[in-house]
């Protein structure tokens, strides 16, 4: 029989009222609140990252393929649409690779990507000015074709329908954002004029609003509109075989750098290069990196709160049970076994706190996910409600980490048992 565990169990479930009971309750509440904050903050942070990256990659793709002479402007040098990798690149599945994170080796092949390439589509960009009866606004027209992946945009289509692509002529459809529609006082079905500067001359096109979208990424919503790529080709003087570049979508974001190197080294001709969207628009991803730092700081602070409360509780428990320690020492019990009694007792207290912390934390996350009662400023956070991404594995790791780290820090204060002398302890029994 495990004697320390047996004694700890008896002490834990004893109904004796004492000052230590209050301290134990405070410790349980501290553990519960710490875990609750950790679960909620982690779920919120993961939700933010998931929602923002989903919007970013859904709008732009994960990797852009452009001409080597491409300059980061919104009117790129055209490349021929007839490439060996297009559209067959979307059939590439998991690939084997080796090497480090900044120097991939596709001949070593000791690792495997988590996913493959999901989709590839052509695009072209042209700057213009939207003109309505009430106002004017500058935008960037993003030309798309029938290969465009509407799975993402359909989730953010507020009104109307996707662009149609007739065979005989260019589509006059235009898909604008809700912020643009609001400022120009436009709605689905309205017609507007799009003005362009082409070879020092002003050219205009009449277009019809087929739909209105809202991604919540205000930086892009107020600047971009979607049109038939043939409109962009004609305005830029390109042939139907020329496009601004290709957008590549992958299955798993963790494979982003691997596939970027893979495309550059193994797939693309020398005149083309692949660029990750992280490097194309670094500002938002730097902001996401700051959120990771905030999460780490919160986790550390909550662990410290739990440790301080448990150290205090353990020391009070030992002092209150001084007579019991004296009796055990008098009958020959070793110091380590006596210390284990209090460590088991501490584990029981932590366990109760973790149960309540899980119950409160997970409940709050599920309520937010269901009722969305915490709202945000969409201009500042790119979304109108606080997103929740509750991951079972993360919750289990938080529980295990809290239990393990707290118990490790309790080993030192448990040495207080060794300072108790049986004679003195029994004298004041």
N, C-alpha and C positions, 0 to 999 in steps of 0.2 A: 504494500500500500504506500502511496505517495504521502508521507506524513505532513510535509509542509503544505501541500495542497489541501489535505483534509482539515488542518487547523484553519487555514485561510478561508475555506468554505464555511466552517462553523462561525468564524468571526464575522464574515460578510453577511450572513443571513441571521445573525443574532438580532433580536428586537430591542436590545438595550439602547435607551435614550442617553445621549451624551453630547458634549460640545462637538466631538468629532463628526457626529451625524450631520450637523450644519455644514461643516467644512467639506464633507464628502459630497453633499448636495451641490455646494458651490462648485466643486471640482467637476462634477458630472455636467452641470450647466455650462461651465467654461469649455469643456471638451465638445459638448454638443454644439455650442455656438461657433466654436472654431471650425469644426467640420462643416457646419452649415454654410458658413462664409466661404470656405474653400470650395465646396461643391458648387455653390451658386456662382462664384467669381470665375471658376474654371469653365463652367457651362456657358456663361456669358461670353467669355473670351473666345472659346471655341466657336460659339455661335457667330460672333462678329467676324472672325477670320473666315469661316465657311461662307457666310452670306456675301461678304465683300469680294472674296476671291471668286466665288461663283458668278457674281455679276461682272467682275472684271474680265475673267476668262470667257464667260459666255458672250460678252459683247465684242471682245477683241481676239479670242483664241489664245492658246498658250504660247505659240511660237509663230513668228512672222518670217516669211521667206521673201527676200527682196534682192534687188540688184546690188552688186558690190559697191557701186558708186552712189548708192542711196544715201541721201542726207535726210536727217530727221525733220522733214517738213511734211505738209499735208498734200503735196503734189509730187509724188515720187517718179523716178525714171521708170518707164514701162519695161516689162519683160514679156517674152512670148509665152502664151498660155499653154502651148504644146510642149510639155516637158515629160521626160521619161517617168517621173515620179507622180504625175498628176493624171488621173485621180487615184491611181493604184496605191498611193501611199497610205490611204485609209485602210488598206487591208493588212498593214504591218501589225503583227501581234507583239507579244513579249519578245524582247531581244536579250541576248547574252552579252555581257561586257565584263571588264576587269579594270583595275587601276584605282586611283584615288578620286576624290570629289572634283579636283581641278585638272585632272589629266586622265581621261578615260581611254581604256585600251579595249578595242572590240575584237582583238584576236585572242586575248587571254581567256576570256569567257568563263570566269569563275563566279559570276553573279547573274541574276536574272531580274529584269524590271518587273514591277508589280502589275503593269498593264501594257497596252500597246497604243497605237495611234487610232483614234476614234473617227476623225473626220478631217478633210481638207477642203477648203473653198477659196475661190478667187475673190478679189476685191479691188477697188480703185477709189481714190479720194480727189475731191475737187472743192475748193472754197467758193462760196457764193453768198448772196444776200437775199433773204426772203422778204418779200414785200406784200403786205396786205393793205386793205383800205384804211387801216388805222395806224400802222407803224411799219418799221423795217428792222431787220435783225440779221446779223452775219452768222452763217452756219458753215459747217463742213459736210458736204454731201458724200456719203459713203455708198459707192456703187456696189451692188450685189447681183448675183445671178441665181439661176435655178438650183444650184448646188448649195445655196445658203441653208444653214441648219436653223430651222424655225423653232426647234424644241425649246430653246432658251427664250427667244423673244415672245413666244406665245404666252409665257407666264407673266410677262410684263405689258402685254397689249391691253390697254385700258378700254379702248373703243376701236371699232372698225375691223378691218381684215388685213392680212399680209399683202404684199405687192404681187400683182399678177404679171406674167411675162409672156405676152403674145408673140407668136412667131413672125408675123408679117411686119411689125413695126415696134419701135421703142415704147415701153410702158410710160405713161404720164403720171403714174401713181407716185406719191411721196408719203413716207412714214415719218412723222415728226413727234417730238416729245411733248408731254403735257405742259411743261414749263414754257416751251416755245408757243404752243397753242394758246396758252393763257395770256401771254404777253402780247401776242398778235391778234387776240380775240378771234380765234379760228376754231372750227369744229370739223368732224368727219364729213366729207362731201363738198367742203368749200374748195374753191380754186384760189390759187395764189400765183404770183410771179416770182421766179427765181432769176436774179441778175448775176451775171458773171463778167469778169474782165478777161478778154481773150485777145492777145496780140494788140494791146492798147485800145481795144474796142469793147464797148459794153454790149453783151449778148444777153437776151432774156428768154426764158422758157415758161410757158404756162403749165402748171401741174395741178393735180387734184389730190387732196388729202384722203388717202385710203384708210389710214389708221393713226391712232395716237398711242404712244407707249410711255411708260414711266419705270425706270430701273431704280431710281433713288440715288444714283450716282450723278449728282447735280452737275459736276464738272463736265460730264459727257452728255447728259440730257439737254443741257442748254446750248450745246455746240454741234450736235450731230443730227442728221436726218438721213434716212435710207431711201435710195432710188435705184432704178434699173441701171446696171453698170454700163449699158450702151449709151446712156445719157452722158456719163463721165467720159467715156471713150470718144464720143463725138466732140465734146467741148474741148478736150485736150488734144484733139487731132490724132488720136490713136486709131489703129485698125481694130477690127473685131477680134483679132488674135492677140492683142496686147492688153495686159492688165497691170495694175499697180503692184500686185504681189499675191501671196497666198497666206491664208490663216490656217494653222494646224492645231487641232484639238487632240489632247491625249487623255487616256483613261484615268491616270493617277497623277496627281500633282507632284508626288515625291519623285517621279521619273523625269521631271521637267528638264533639269540640266543634262541628264543622260541623253535624252532624245535631241536636245539642241546640239550636243557634240556629235551624236550619231548622224544627224542630217548634214552637218557641216563637213564631216570627215568621210562619211560612207555613201551619201546619197546625192548631194547637190553638186552640180558642175562648178568650176572655179569662179565663174562670173556671178554666182548667186551665194548668198549667205543666210544663215538662220539667226534670229535674235529673239531671246526670251522676252515676254511681255514685262517681266520684272525690271529689266534694264531699260525698256522703252518708256515705262511710266513708273519710276522708282518712288515717287512721293507717297503714294498710298501704301506701298509695301514697307516703307520706312515707318509710317504711322502704325502699321500692324505690328512691326517689331517692337515699338514702344509699348504696345498693349501686352506683349509677352513679358516685358520687364515689370510692368505693373502687376501682372499675375504672380510672378515669382516673389515680389515684395510682399504681396498679400499673404501668400502661402507661408513665407518665413515668419511674418508677424503673428499669424494665427498659431503656428507651431510653438512659438515662444510663449504666447499666452497660455497654451495648454501645458507646456512644460512647467512654467512658474507655478501655476495652480496645483499641479500634481505633486511637485516637490514640496510645496507648503502642506498639502494634505498628507503626504507620506510622513513627513517629520512629526506632524501632530499625532498621527496614528501610532507611530512608534513610541512617542513620549507618553501617550495615554495608556499604552499597553506595556509600560515599563515592568509592572509586576509580573505579567505573563512571560516577558522575556527573561526575567530573573528566575522564575520557576523552571523554564525550559533549560536555561544554562545550568541550573543547580542539578538537574537530572542528567546532565552530560550532553545535551544537544549542541551541535556545532553552530558557530556563528553563521556560516553560509546557509545552513538549513533554516535558521531563524529569519535571516534576511529574505530567503525565498518565500516565506510566509507572507511578508509584507509586499513582495513583488507580485505574488499571485493576487493579493488583495488589491493592489494598484491596477493590475490588468483587468480585474473585475470592474473597478470603477471606470476605467477607460472604456471598457467594452460597453457599459451602460450608456456612457456619453456618446459613443460612436453610433449606437442603435438610435438614440434620439436625434443625433445630428443627421444621420441618413434619412430618417423619417421626415424631419423638418425640411432639410435641404432639397431632397428629391421632390417632396410635395410642392414646395415653392416653385421649383423649375417646371413641374408639370402644369401648375396653375398658370404660370406666365406663358407657357407654350400654348395653352388652351384659350385663355381669356385675354392675353396681351395687355395686361393692366399697366405695365411700365412702358411709357411712351418716350420717344426721343425726338430731338430736333433733326429732321432729315438732312438739312443743310450741313450740319456739323458731323453727323454720324453715318450718313449715306443710307439710313433706313429710319422708318417711322416708329418702330417698336423694338424693344430689346430682344434680340434673338437668343434662343436657347439651343445648345447642342449637347444633350446629355448622353455621355458615353459610359457604358457599364464598366469597361476596363479601367477608365480613368477614376471612377468612383471607388473601385476596388483598390487601386493603387493608393489613393488618398487615405483610405481606411488602414491599409497595411502600413503605409509610411507613418501615419500618425501614431499608431500603436507601437511600432518598432522604435521610432526615434524617441518618443516619450519614455518608454521603458529603459532605453539605453541611458538617458539622462537621469533616471531614478536610481541607477546602480550606485552612484557616488553618495547621495544622501542616505542610502540604506546602510552605509557604514556606521551610522549612528548607533546601530544595534551593538557593534563591537565595543563601544565605550561604556555600555551599561554593565555594572558589576553586580553579580547575584546577591551578595550580602546586603548592599545598599538598597537594591531594588526590593528585596523581601522585607527589609526593615520598615519601609514606608508603605507596605501593602495595605 
